[in-house]
């Protein structure tokens, strides 16, 4: 049989193409039928869900997180290719500015319509602004590495991914106790975020008897000179244990300065917080910067090593742009990068869950909170709106690398094993190589340092300050109230105090200048030094340890006429006049109706009243007298307790402390305006001048007057005090850490009552005094209303009395008026006749005419 073959190759090719086309069409038709028949729960095209990412693209952290999120989403959808949703990432650059971050968030919501926003490396303010925005828009906001704060807990749509600050604070405290240290110096970055995030640690130190001997703050712009000056001061305090809470930039700068001061050698210990260690990327410094940090111990958020993490890190490095790798030398994935990977997966899962038909009622926020899966950072679980890493590894920086020496477990113990959940782990840390290369831990005990203190030496008020110099040894000793308070407040800080005499008199402005200009010779100044704004330009003062303000002291009065002083002269005269007037009115009312008021004057005194009008007048007057008597008694009592000074500032001499700028300013001020003043030097001079009446009173600051009152309480008293000065304080060099510490101790002495005990010891005879609440004499003007009521009552009674008289004798009154008018008419006629006819009439004829006229009238 002959084989069948195609001889034309062109025909063969055409047939093959035709067969392929038909088969593809049939396959496509079958697939469409299958899809139509079976139906689909989801659409074939994945739903794009927009999500915003706000970060600083110019920072290392921003570049790491952006690349980590992008790669994480790519990995997620490679593994879950059947998911019908896809996160669409919209990136905005905040340039590290909170307001730009807020503007980026608004733009993402309005133009893109994002359903969630991720913010990275955000400051406290940036987190708060975007949390407020998310709360208003009801959009979840996920913040990476932002400080935990109680003020952020009110935002229900904010989720924070960071380390557990409470667990870290417990770990650092336990680490300090592990080596027997009880005091540290805290070095921090002086920015809002760092101050906010360290507060929990500071509180935990106080609660667990870890004394913070000093706090030193720096910024990224702090100069070497400033950093070294403050470190030198802290070193002068004898501190050897430091806790550092700052960014990598500030920390590397800090350790370079510490190296120059010899503070990175044997005997010192440096501890870095987790926020500090988490900010290290190896991109801001060279090998030298890391070498000077050798021996430093740091807490880091623990990320368990796994094949998944190694694989992701390897691919992440390859995904970085070349300029980032070479220019910024990013060599490792940061903690935030690992957290960003897990948050991206959590968001992708949550978005898919919210699109499922059977759980369509679930919101994206609820789906995120319910996320449970094993991520690169471990088991991911969000509790109370926070994804917190509560496990820490403790690393020892050696050379340009780091060595793990143990772990801090969430159950509150140390371990040198990786298996943190084991109950059989070793509770000891591995050997730590401390600064200087020593394996011997620093003792943490500060050596006693010498504090060079200038002391005022006038000895004018020895109860305040008294200074003596040993003629042989030339050693200066000081005592007095001010010195005892200073010693009590400086005692907890392990200092040997060297007193140095101030020999330039009582001008303490010059003392402030000397302390400012001779920092290499003096550290502080104590004595009767008042806190003033001018002195604060050159030095720093502690909290005031004395009463604030000026006072006035005068001798006690012993006049036998003191009982006249409660009322002024015009009030005495007016009261006496109304007493007489009331008596006259009562007599006028009672005399016509009361026979007892018609006898002699002695008989009328003390008789009973019968007329209601007189009773009314007397009742009102008794009311007025009662008020006067009560006011008189109260004022007299006050004046007998403290006789208030009244002086003529243009005539009386006013005593004050000679050379006192404060007293001179007060005497020439608007309150006193004294023209005659006399300077005095000691409390004895005060007493003599007051007793011999050389001065009418003394004006001075309360501590000086308290000395006078304590010495002679029976002869003098304080009559006024005004809070016009700031009291006495201790002077220190500007920036000295003891200013805060000593102020704290003064407040503690005052709260515990010890300051009062010291004061009582030096002024034990002092009597209590009354500040300027003493009563002024009562004036007539103040009681004009009372006398007006009394006068109107008396006038009313007289008016009623007159009306009653008129009613009872109206007819008699009319007849009397008629007789009077008739008589006047006859006299008028005679006078008129004499005027018209000037004829002399003898007296007989005139008298007859008058008698006839009177007879006719009758």
C-alpha positions in Angstrom: 0.0 0.0 0.0 1.2 3.4 -0.9 1.9 5.7 2.0 0.0 9.0 2.2 2.2 12.0 2.4 2.0 15.8 2.0 4.2 17.0 -0.8 3.6 20.7 -0.3 5.3 22.1 2.8 3.4 25.3 2.7 0.1 23.4 2.9 1.4 21.5 5.8 2.3 24.6 7.7 -1.1 26.1 7.1 -2.9 23.1 8.4 -0.8 23.0 11.6 -1.6 26.7 12.4 -5.3 26.1 11.7 -5.4 23.1 14.1 -3.7 25.1 16.8 -6.1 28.0 16.5 -9.1 25.7 16.6 -7.8 23.9 19.7 -7.2 27.2 21.5 -10.7 28.4 20.7 -12.2 25.2 22.0 -10.2 25.3 25.2 -11.2 28.9 25.8 -14.9 28.1 25.2 -14.7 25.2 27.6 -13.1 27.4 30.3 -15.8 30.0 29.9 -18.5 27.4 30.2 -16.9 26.0 33.3 -16.7 29.5 34.9 -20.2 30.3 34.0 -21.6 27.0 35.3 -19.6 26.8 38.5 -19.7 30.5 39.5 -17.1 32.3 41.6 -17.0 33.7 45.1 -14.4 36.3 44.2 -13.7 38.3 41.0 -10.9 37.1 38.8 -9.0 40.4 39.0 -7.5 41.0 42.5 -9.0 44.0 44.4 -6.4 46.7 45.0 -6.6 48.1 48.6 -4.6 51.3 49.0 -2.4 51.6 52.1 -0.2 54.7 52.9 3.4 54.6 54.1 4.7 57.8 55.7 8.4 58.0 56.5 11.6 60.0 56.2 13.1 58.8 52.9 16.3 60.7 53.6 17.0 58.6 56.8 18.6 55.2 57.0 15.6 53.9 58.9 13.2 55.2 56.3 15.1 53.5 53.5 15.3 50.2 55.4 11.6 50.1 56.3 10.5 51.1 52.8 12.5 48.3 51.1 11.5 45.8 53.8 7.7 46.5 53.4 8.0 46.3 49.6 9.8 43.0 49.8 7.5 41.6 52.5 4.4 42.3 50.4 6.0 40.7 47.4 6.8 37.6 49.5 3.3 37.5 51.0 1.5 37.5 47.7 4.0 34.9 46.3 3.0 32.6 49.1 -0.7 33.5 49.0 -1.2 33.8 45.3 -4.8 32.7 45.7 -5.7 35.8 47.7 -8.1 38.1 45.9 -6.9 41.3 47.4 -3.6 43.2 47.0 -2.2 45.9 49.1 -1.3 49.0 46.9 1.4 50.9 48.7 1.5 54.7 48.4 4.7 56.2 49.9 5.0 59.8 51.2 8.1 61.5 52.3 7.7 63.4 55.7 11.4 64.6 55.7 11.3 64.0 59.5 8.8 66.9 60.0 5.6 66.3 62.0 3.6 68.8 60.0 4.7 67.4 56.7 3.8 63.9 58.0 0.3 65.3 58.8 0.0 66.8 55.4 1.1 63.5 53.8 -1.6 61.7 55.8 -4.3 64.1 54.7 -3.2 63.8 51.1 -3.3 60.0 51.3 -6.8 60.1 52.7 -8.2 62.6 50.2 -6.4 61.8 46.9 -5.7 58.1 47.3 -8.4 57.0 49.8 -6.1 54.7 51.8 -7.7 52.3 54.2 -4.7 52.3 56.6 -1.5 54.3 57.2 1.9 53.1 58.4 4.2 55.7 60.0 7.9 54.8 60.7 10.4 56.0 63.2 7.8 58.6 64.1 8.3 61.2 66.8 5.8 61.6 69.6 4.3 64.7 68.0 4.1 63.0 64.6 2.4 60.0 66.1 -0.1 62.1 67.9 -1.0 64.2 64.9 -1.6 61.2 62.6 -3.4 59.3 65.4 -5.8 62.2 65.7 -6.2 62.2 61.9 -6.9 58.5 61.9 -9.4 58.9 64.7 -11.3 61.5 62.8 -11.2 59.5 59.5 -11.7 56.1 61.3 -8.7 54.7 59.6 -6.1 52.5 61.4 -2.7 54.1 61.9 0.2 51.7 62.6 3.2 53.4 64.2 6.6 51.7 64.2 9.1 52.5 67.0 7.2 55.4 68.5 7.4 56.0 72.3 4.7 54.4 74.5 2.8 57.2 76.3 -0.4 57.3 78.3 -1.5 60.3 76.3 -1.6 58.1 73.1 -3.8 55.4 74.7 -7.0 57.4 74.1 -6.7 56.9 70.3 -8.7 53.8 69.5 -7.4 53.6 65.9 -3.7 53.8 66.8 -1.6 50.6 66.9 2.0 50.8 68.1 4.8 48.4 67.3 7.7 48.9 69.6 9.6 47.4 72.5 8.0 47.1 75.9 9.4 50.1 77.8 8.2 48.8 81.1 10.0 45.4 80.7 13.1 47.3 79.6 13.0 49.6 82.6 12.8 46.5 84.9 15.7 44.9 83.0 18.0 47.9 83.3 17.1 48.3 87.0 17.8 44.6 87.6 21.1 44.9 85.7 22.2 47.8 87.9 21.3 45.9 91.0 23.1 42.8 89.6 26.4 44.5 90.0 25.7 46.2 93.3 25.3 49.7 92.0 22.9 52.1 93.6 23.3 55.3 91.7 23.7 56.3 88.0 24.1 59.3 85.8 21.5 59.6 83.0 22.7 60.9 79.7 19.9 61.6 77.2 19.1 63.3 73.9 17.4 66.6 74.8 14.4 66.2 72.4 10.7 65.6 73.1 10.7 62.0 71.9 13.7 60.9 73.9 12.5 62.7 77.1 9.1 61.3 76.8 10.3 57.7 76.2 12.7 57.8 79.1 10.2 58.9 81.8 9.0 55.4 82.5 12.6 54.3 83.2 13.2 57.3 85.4 10.1 56.5 87.5 11.2 52.9 87.8 14.6 53.9 89.0 13.1 56.0 91.8 10.7 53.2 92.8 13.5 50.7 93.1 16.1 52.8 95.0 18.3 53.6 92.0 19.4 57.2 92.6 19.9 59.3 89.6 22.8 61.5 90.7 22.8 63.6 87.6 21.0 64.2 84.3 22.8 65.5 81.3 21.0 66.4 78.0 22.6 66.9 74.6 21.2 67.5 71.1 22.6 66.6 67.7 23.9 70.2 67.4 25.7 70.2 70.7 29.4 71.2 70.3 32.3 69.2 71.5 33.1 71.9 74.0 29.6 71.8 75.5 29.6 68.0 75.7 33.0 67.8 77.3 32.2 70.6 79.8 29.2 68.7 81.1 30.9 65.4 81.1 33.7 66.9 83.0 31.3 68.2 85.6 29.6 64.8 85.9 33.0 63.2 86.2 33.8 65.7 89.0 30.8 64.3 90.9 32.6 61.0 91.0 30.1 59.2 88.8 31.2 55.9 87.1 28.0 54.3 85.9 26.1 55.9 83.0 22.8 55.1 81.2 22.7 56.5 77.7 19.3 57.2 76.0 19.9 58.9 72.6 20.1 58.4 68.9 23.1 56.9 67.2 24.4 60.3 66.0 24.4 61.8 69.5 25.7 58.6 71.1 28.8 58.3 68.8 29.5 62.0 69.4 29.2 61.5 73.1 31.5 58.5 73.3 34.2 60.3 71.3 34.2 63.2 73.8 34.1 60.7 76.8 37.2 59.0 75.3 39.1 62.3 75.3 38.2 62.8 79.0 39.4 59.3 80.0 35.9 58.1 80.8 36.1 55.1 78.5 38.7 53.4 80.6 38.8 51.0 83.5 36.4 51.7 86.3 33.5 53.1 84.1 30.3 51.4 83.0 28.1 52.5 80.1 24.6 51.1 79.5 22.6 51.8 76.3 18.8 51.6 76.2 16.9 49.5 73.7 15.8 52.6 71.8 19.4 53.7 71.4 20.6 50.2 70.3 17.7 49.9 67.9 18.7 53.1 66.2 22.2 51.8 65.4 22.6 50.9 61.7 26.4 51.2 61.4 25.9 54.0 58.9 26.6 57.2 60.9 30.1 56.4 62.1 33.4 54.8 61.1 35.3 52.0 62.7 36.9 54.5 65.2 33.5 55.5 66.5 32.6 51.9 67.3 36.0 51.2 68.8 35.8 54.0 71.4 32.5 52.3 72.5 34.3 49.1 73.3 33.1 47.7 76.6 29.7 49.4 76.4 26.7 47.2 77.3 23.4 47.6 75.4 19.8 46.3 75.6 18.3 45.2 72.3 14.9 44.0 71.3 15.3 40.3 70.9 14.7 38.9 67.4 15.0 35.1 67.3 17.3 33.8 64.6 15.6 31.6 62.0 16.1 30.4 58.4 13.2 32.6 57.3 14.9 35.7 58.8 18.3 34.7 57.2 16.6 34.2 53.8 14.7 37.4 54.0 17.7 39.4 55.1 19.8 38.0 52.2 17.2 38.9 49.6 16.6 42.3 51.2 20.2 43.2 50.9 20.1 42.3 47.2 17.0 44.4 46.7 18.6 47.6 48.0 19.6 50.2 45.5 23.4 50.4 44.9 23.7 54.0 46.0 22.1 53.1 49.4 24.5 50.2 50.0 27.6 52.2 49.1 26.7 55.6 50.2 25.1 54.8 53.5 26.8 51.5 54.2 23.6 49.7 55.3 24.9 46.3 56.3 22.1 44.8 58.3 18.3 44.8 58.7 17.2 46.9 61.6 14.7 46.0 64.3 12.2 48.3 62.7 12.8 46.6 59.4 11.8 43.2 60.9 8.8 44.7 62.6 7.8 46.4 59.3 7.9 43.0 57.6 5.5 41.5 60.1 3.2 44.5 60.1 3.0 44.4 56.3 2.0 40.7 56.5 -0.6 41.5 59.3 -2.2 44.2 57.1 -2.3 42.0 54.1 -4.0 39.2 56.0 -6.4 41.6 57.6 -7.4 43.1 54.3 -8.1 39.7 52.9 -10.2 38.8 55.9 -12.4 41.9 55.6 -13.3 41.0 52.0 -14.5 37.5 52.8 -18.3 37.1 52.4 -18.8 35.2 55.7 -17.0 37.9 57.8 -17.9 41.0 55.9 -19.0 42.7 59.1 -15.4 42.7 60.4 -13.6 46.1 60.2 -10.0 46.4 59.1 -9.0 47.6 62.6 -10.6 44.6 64.3 -9.0 42.2 61.7 -5.6 43.7 62.5 -6.1 43.3 66.2 -7.1 39.7 65.8 -4.0 38.8 63.7 -2.1 35.8 65.0 0.8 34.3 63.1 4.5 33.5 63.4 6.5 36.4 61.9 10.2 37.1 61.5 10.1 38.8 65.0 8.5 35.7 66.6 4.9 35.1 67.4 2.9 38.2 66.3 0.1 39.1 68.7 -1.4 42.5 69.3 -2.5 43.2 72.8 -4.3 46.4 73.9 -3.6 48.0 70.5 0.1 47.4 70.9 2.5 45.0 69.4 5.2 45.0 72.1 8.5 43.2 72.1 9.1 42.3 75.7 12.2 40.2 75.4 15.7 41.7 75.2 19.1 40.5 74.5 22.1 42.1 76.3 25.1 42.7 74.1 28.6 43.8 74.8 30.2 46.0 72.1 33.6 44.7 71.2 35.7 46.4 68.5 33.4 47.2 65.6 31.0 44.4 66.5 28.9 43.1 69.4 28.8 40.0 71.5 25.7 38.6 73.2 26.2 38.1 76.9 22.6 37.2 78.0 18.9 37.9 77.8 16.3 39.7 79.9 13.2 37.6 80.1 9.7 38.9 80.3 9.3 36.9 83.5 11.8 39.2 85.2 15.1 37.3 85.2 18.4 37.1 83.3 19.6 34.2 81.2 22.6 33.4 79.2 20.7 30.9 77.0 18.6 31.6 73.9 15.7 29.4 75.1 13.9 32.1 77.0 10.9 30.0 78.0 13.0 27.4 79.8 12.7 27.2 83.5 16.1 25.6 83.9 18.2 28.3 82.3 21.2 29.8 84.0 20.4 33.0 85.8 23.9 34.4 85.3 25.1 36.6 82.5 28.2 35.7 80.5 31.4 37.5 81.2 31.3 41.2 80.2 34.4 43.0 78.9 34.1 46.5 80.4 35.7 49.7 79.1 39.4 49.5 79.4 39.4 45.8 78.5 38.8 44.6 82.1 36.6 41.7 83.0 36.3 43.0 86.5 33.0 45.0 86.9 33.3 48.6 88.1 32.4 49.0 91.7 30.0 51.9 90.9 31.1 53.7 94.0 31.9 57.4 93.5 35.0 58.6 95.4 34.5 61.6 97.6 35.1 64.8 95.7 36.0 68.2 97.1 33.5 71.0 96.8 35.1 74.4 97.0 32.6 76.8 98.6 32.8 80.5 99.1 31.2 81.5 102.4 30.1 85.0 103.3 32.2 86.2 106.3 30.8 89.5 107.6 29.6 87.7 110.8 27.0 90.5 111.3 24.3 87.9 112.0 26.1 85.0 113.5 22.9 83.0 113.9 22.7 82.9 110.1 26.4 82.6 109.3 29.5 82.7 111.5 32.9 82.0 110.1 36.2 81.4 112.0 39.7 80.8 110.8 42.2 78.7 112.7 45.3 80.9 113.1 47.6 77.9 112.9 46.1 75.6 110.2 44.3 78.4 108.4 41.3 76.1 108.0 38.0 77.9 107.7 35.1 76.6 109.7 31.5 77.9 109.4 28.3 77.5 111.4 24.9 79.0 111.6 21.5 78.3 110.2 22.5 78.7 106.5 25.5 76.4 107.0 23.5 73.7 108.7 20.9 73.7 105.9 23.7 73.5 103.3 25.4 70.6 105.0 22.1 68.7 105.4 21.2 69.2 101.7 24.7 68.3 100.5 25.2 65.3 102.8 23.7 62.6 100.5 26.0 63.4 97.6 29.4 62.2 99.0 31.3 65.5 99.1 34.1 66.9 101.2 33.3 70.6 101.5 36.2 73.2 101.6 35.0 76.6 102.9 36.8 79.6 101.4 36.4 83.1 102.9 34.7 85.8 100.8 36.6 88.9 101.8 35.0 91.6 99.7 32.1 92.7 102.0 28.4 92.4 101.7 28.1 93.2 98.0 27.0 89.7 96.8 26.6 90.8 93.2 30.4 90.9 93.2 30.3 87.4 94.7 28.2 86.2 91.8 30.7 87.7 89.4 33.6 86.0 91.2 31.9 82.6 91.0 31.2 83.1 87.3 34.7 84.3 86.3 36.7 81.9 88.4 35.3 78.5 87.6 38.6 76.8 88.2 38.8 78.1 91.8 35.2 78.0 93.2 32.2 75.6 92.8 29.6 77.3 94.9 28.8 80.0 97.4 26.7 79.8 100.6 25.5 82.3 103.2 22.9 85.0 103.6 22.7 85.4 99.8 19.4 86.6 98.3 18.2 85.2 95.0 18.0 88.1 92.5 17.4 88.4 88.8 20.7 90.2 88.3 22.7 87.4 90.0 20.9 84.8 88.0 22.6 86.1 84.9 25.9 84.7 86.1 25.1 81.8 88.5 22.4 79.3 89.3 20.5 79.3 92.6 19.0 76.4 94.4 15.5 76.5 95.8 15.1 79.1 98.5 15.6 77.6 102.0 14.2 80.6 104.0 10.9 82.5 104.2 10.3 84.8 101.2 9.9 88.6 101.5 10.6 91.6 103.6 9.3 92.4 107.0 8.9 95.4 109.4 9.8 95.1 113.1 8.8 97.7 115.7 9.0 97.9 119.5 5.9 96.9 121.4 3.8 99.9 122.6 2.9 100.4 126.3 0.7 103.5 126.2 -2.1 103.8 128.8 -4.3 105.4 126.2 -4.3 102.5 123.8 -8.0 102.0 124.4 -8.8 105.2 122.4 -7.0 103.9 119.3 -9.7 101.5 117.9 -11.9 104.5 116.9 -10.8 107.6 115.2 -11.4 111.1 116.7 -14.3 112.0 114.5 -16.0 108.7 115.2 -15.6 109.2 119.0 -17.2 112.8 118.7 -20.0 111.6 116.4 -20.8 108.7 118.7 -21.0 111.1 121.7 -23.1 113.6 119.8 -25.6 110.9 118.8 -25.7 109.6 122.4 -26.8 113.1 123.6 -29.2 113.6 120.7 -30.9 110.3 121.4 -31.3 111.2 125.0 -32.8 114.6 124.2 -35.3 113.0 121.7 -36.3 110.3 124.3 -36.8 113.1 126.9 -39.0 115.1 124.5 -41.1 112.1 123.8 -41.5 110.8 127.3 -41.9 114.1 129.2 -45.6 114.9 128.3 -46.8 111.4 129.0 -44.5 110.1 131.7 -44.7 111.8 135.1 -41.4 110.2 136.0 -39.7 112.4 133.3 -41.2 115.6 134.9 -39.1 115.7 138.0 -35.5 116.8 138.6 -32.8 115.5 136.2 -31.4 113.0 138.7 -34.9 111.6 139.1 -35.4 111.2 135.3 -32.2 109.1 134.8 -32.9 105.4 134.6 -36.7 105.6 134.4 -38.8 103.2 132.4 -40.0 104.2 128.9 -43.8 104.3 128.3 -44.1 105.8 124.8 -43.6 103.5 121.8 -41.7 106.2 119.9 -39.1 106.5 122.5 -38.8 102.7 122.6 -38.3 102.7 118.9 -35.5 105.3 119.0 -33.8 103.6 121.9 -34.0 100.2 120.1 -32.3 101.6 116.9 -29.6 103.3 119.0 -28.9 100.1 121.0 -28.5 98.3 117.7 -26.0 100.9 116.6 -24.2 100.8 119.9 -24.0 97.0 119.7 -22.3 97.2 116.3 -19.9 99.9 117.4 -19.0 97.9 120.6 -18.4 94.7 118.7 -16.1 96.4 116.1 -14.3 98.3 118.9 -13.7 95.1 120.8 -12.3 93.2 117.8 -10.0 96.1 116.8 -8.8 96.7 120.3 -8.0 93.0 120.7 -6.0 93.0 117.4 -4.1 96.2 118.4 -3.3 94.8 121.9 -1.9 91.7 120.2 0.1 93.6 117.5 0.2 97.3 117.5 0.3 98.3 113.9 2.9 100.9 113.0 1.9 104.2 111.6 4.7 106.4 110.6 5.4 109.5 108.6 7.9 108.4 106.0 9.0 112.0 105.6 9.9 112.5 109.3 10.5 109.1 111.0 13.8 107.4 110.6 13.8 103.9 109.1 16.5 101.4 110.0 17.9 98.8 107.6 20.8 96.5 107.1 23.8 98.6 106.0 24.8 97.8 102.4 21.7 95.7 101.7 20.6 96.3 98.1 17.3 94.6 98.8 16.4 96.7 101.7 17.5 100.0 100.0 15.4 99.1 97.0 12.4 98.5 99.2 12.8 101.8 101.2 12.9 103.8 98.0 10.0 101.9 96.4 6.4 103.1 96.0 5.2 101.3 99.1 7.4 103.1 101.7 9.2 106.0 100.0 11.2 106.7 103.1 13.4 109.8 103.0 15.2 109.3 106.3 17.0 106.0 106.6 19.7 104.7 108.9 22.1 101.8 108.1 22.7 99.3 110.9 25.1 96.4 111.0 24.0 93.8 113.6 20.9 92.5 115.4 22.2 94.3 118.5 22.3 97.6 116.6 18.7 96.9 115.5 17.6 96.4 119.2 19.4 99.5 120.5 18.1 101.8 117.7 14.5 100.7 118.3 14.7 101.0 122.1 16.2 104.5 122.1 13.9 105.5 119.3 16.7 106.4 116.9 14.5 104.7 114.3 10.8 104.1 114.3 11.1 100.6 112.9 13.3 98.2 111.0 12.8 97.1 107.4 14.8 94.1 106.3 14.5 90.5 104.9 12.7 88.0 107.1 15.7 85.9 108.0 17.5 88.9 109.5 14.4 90.0 111.4 13.9 86.4 112.7 17.2 86.7 114.4 16.2 89.9 116.1 12.8 88.4 117.2 14.6 85.2 118.4 16.9 87.2 120.6 14.4 89.7 122.1 10.9 88.4 121.6 9.4 90.3 124.6 10.5 93.7 123.3 9.8 93.6 119.5 7.3 92.2 117.1 6.8 91.7 113.4 4.0 93.9 112.2 4.1 93.5 108.4 5.6 91.0 105.9 5.4 91.1 102.1 6.5 88.5 99.6 8.6 90.9 97.6 11.9 88.9 97.6 12.9 85.4 96.7 14.6 84.4 99.9 18.1 83.0 100.5 19.5 80.3 98.2 22.8 78.6 97.5 24.8 79.8 94.5 26.4 77.3 92.1 28.2 77.5 88.7 25.8 77.6 85.8 25.0 74.0 84.6 26.2 72.4 87.8 24.3 69.2 88.5 24.2 69.8 92.2 21.7 72.7 91.7 18.9 70.2 91.0 20.0 67.7 93.6 20.4 70.2 96.4 17.1 71.8 95.5 15.5 68.4 95.7 17.0 67.8 99.1 15.9 71.2 100.4 12.3 70.4 99.4 12.7 67.0 101.1 14.0 68.7 104.3 11.0 71.1 104.3 8.5 68.3 103.7 9.9 66.1 106.4 10.0 68.9 108.9 13.8 68.8 109.3 14.2 72.3 108.0 11.9 73.6 110.6 13.9 71.7 113.3 17.1 73.4 112.1 15.4 76.8 112.2 14.0 76.1 115.7 17.5 75.2 116.8 18.9 78.6 115.8 15.8 80.8 116.6 14.3 78.8 119.5 13.1 81.9 121.3 11.2 83.3 118.4 7.5 84.0 119.0 4.9 83.8 116.3 4.0 87.1 114.6 1.1 88.4 112.7 1.6 89.4 109.1 -0.2 92.4 107.9 -3.7 91.5 108.8 -3.8 93.8 111.8 -6.9 96.0 111.9 -6.8 99.7 111.1 -8.7 102.1 113.5 -12.4 102.3 112.6 -13.3 105.6 110.9 -16.5 107.5 110.7 -16.7 107.0 107.0 -16.9 103.3 107.4 -19.9 103.6 109.8 -21.7 106.5 108.0 -24.5 104.2 107.1 -25.1 103.1 110.7 -25.4 106.8 111.8 -27.6 107.6 108.9 -30.0 104.9 110.0 -29.9 106.2 113.6 -30.4 109.8 112.5 -33.3 108.9 110.2 -35.0 106.9 113.0 -34.7 109.9 115.4 -36.0 112.3 112.8 -38.9 110.0 112.1 -39.8 109.8 115.8 -39.7 113.6 116.1 -41.9 114.0 113.0 -44.5 111.6 114.5 -44.3 113.4 117.8 -45.0 116.7 116.2 -47.9 115.3 114.2 -49.4 113.9 117.5 -49.0 117.3 119.2 -50.7 119.1 116.3 -53.6 116.6 116.4 -54.3 116.9 120.1 -54.0 120.8 120.4 -55.3 121.9 117.0 -58.2 124.1 118.4 -56.0 125.8 121.0 -53.4 126.4 118.3 -56.0 128.0 115.9 -57.2 130.4 118.7 -53.7 131.3 119.6 -53.0 132.1 116.0 -56.2 134.3 115.7 -55.3 136.2 118.9 -51.8 136.8 117.6 -53.1 138.0 114.2 -55.7 140.4 115.7 -53.1 141.9 118.0 -50.8 142.4 115.2 -53.6 144.1 113.1 -54.4 146.7 115.9 -50.8 147.6 116.2 -50.6 148.0 112.4 -53.6 150.4 112.4 -52.0 152.7 115.1 -48.7 152.7 113.3 -50.5 153.6 110.0 -52.5 156.4 111.7 -49.3 157.9 113.2 -47.8 157.8 109.8 -50.6 159.6 108.0 -51.5 162.1 110.8 -48.3 162.7 112.8 -50.2 164.2 115.8 -48.6 163.6 119.1 -50.9 161.6 121.3 -50.2 161.4 125.0 -49.7 158.1 126.5 -53.1 158.1 128.2 -55.0 158.5 125.0 -52.9 155.8 123.3 -53.4 153.3 126.1 -57.1 154.0 126.1 -57.3 153.3 122.5 -55.5 150.0 122.9 -57.8 149.0 125.7 -60.8 149.8 123.7 -59.5 147.8 120.8 -58.9 144.8 123.0 -62.4 145.2 124.5 -64.0 145.2 121.1 -62.1 142.1 120.1 -63.2 140.2 123.1 
